[in-house]
Each structure stands twice: as C-alpha cells, then as structure tokens.
C-alpha cells in the first residue's frame, strides 16, 4: 500500500449521504442532490463543529453514500443524528428537471466522528 492511500479503518471522520431507493433519478440528478447535501452539511459543520470539520478535512474528507427504501426512513436517521450532535441536511429539489418541486431526495449526515455516524447509518447498505 502506498503511503498516500488510506484504509477504510484509518478514517476517524466521515460524511454520509443517504439516498432513497424509491426515487428514479438519473445518475447526474442523484450526483447533484448528493452534492447539495455534502456542501450544506460541510458548511453547517464548519460553522457549528469546527474541530470536526477540520479533522475530517485533514484526513481526506471521506464521504459514503448509502440507501434507504423511502422518504419515511430519513426522519428517524435525522433525529438520531441530531440527538448525537451531528449536523444534518435534508435536501428538497427545486423541481426544474426530473421530479416535482419539494421532493425530498437525500439526507446528509456529518461530517462527524465515524463512531457516532455509525450509530446512525452503520447498518445501511451502500448505494
């Protein structure tokens, strides 16, 4: 292993994007929605948990994308994350292209310590 590559276990911080399996989105649309969540969560964490943000950024800004079945699955995850002090962002689409305005597409969680985020999303399958 080269010194520049990190193993999954080397990351102490991460940001998780939770997607919905019940939405049919193009790859580009899903990437845009995930990007909105990543940017929003990053800015919130930088403002509210600056030490977490700095450590996450220094170690490579790990991001993980997972999936749930439907919109209703977002809300317990969001509540649990916030109860653990983790920043979250639920993204609603503007409705200009593929889906109706206001459709809640992805949930961003973090960046935060991996051991905290794993309490919220650790059992979810990767996208």
N, C-alpha and C positions, 0 to 999 in steps of 0.2 A: 504494500500500500504506500503510495507516495505521501510525503508529509503534508501535502495540500488537501488531501481527501480525508473527510471525517467519517467515522462510522456513525450509524444512527444513534448509538448509545453515547456518543460524545457530545450530543447537543443537550444542554440543560434548559433551553428555552425554545418555544415554538409558537407559531400562529396556525390555527386550524380554520379551514373554510369548510362549512357543512353545506352540502348541496341537496336538492330534492330529486329523488328518482322519478316522481310522478310528473315532472315537467319535461316537455320535449323541447329542448333548446339546441340550437346549432353549437358547434364547438366554439365558434367566435363569440356568440352571445354568452355562453357559460363562462368563457375566459374573461369577458368584460365584467360580468356580475361578480365573479371571484375577485377581480382586480379592485372593484369598488369596495368590497368588504375588506380586502387587505390594506388598502390605503386608509380607509376610515379607521379601522382598528389600530393601525400603526400610529396614526396621528393622535387618537384618543389615549393610547398607552404612553406615547411620548409626553403628553401633557399631564396625565394622571398617575403614571407609574414609571417615571423617567429612568429609574435604575433598571427595571425590567427591560425597557426599550433598549437602553444602552448595551446591556449584556446580550440580549437577543441579536442585536445588530453586529456586535463584535464577533460573535461566534458563527456568523454566516447567515442569519435571518432565515432559519428553517421555516418552511411552510408545508402543511399537509392538507390534502383535500380528501374529505370523507363524504359519505352519503347517508341520508335517511329516506324513509319511504314517502313522507308527505309533510305539508306545512305544519300540522299539529305537532310533529316531532321536534320542531325548532324550540317551542316555548319552554319545555322542561329543561332543555340544554341551556338556554339563555338564562333562565332563573338560577340554575345551579352554578353556572359560571359567575354570574354577578354576585351570588352569595359567597363565593370564594374570592371575591375582589378582582375578578378578571374582567377586562373591558370586552364588550360585545358590540356588534353592529349587524342589525337585520336590514338587508337591502331590499328596497321596493323598486321595481322597474318603472321607468318613465312612460312606457307604453308606445314608444316611437317605432318599434320594428315588429318583433315576433309575438309578444304576449301583451295582454291588456295592462293598462296603467294601474299601478298599485300592486301588481303581483309580487309577493314576497318570494324572492328567488334563492338567496343564500344567507347564511349566518356566519359571520366572522367571530372568532373567539381568540383573544390574546392580542399580541404575544404575551406569554406568561411562562412561569416555570413549568416544564414538562410534567412534573409530578402532580401539579394542580390541574392542568388541562387534561391529563389522562383520567382524572376522576370524573370528568365531564364527557369526553369523547373517546376514551380509550377502547371501548368495546365496539365502536362504529367501524364498518368496513371502508376500506379505501375506495375512492371513485374508480 
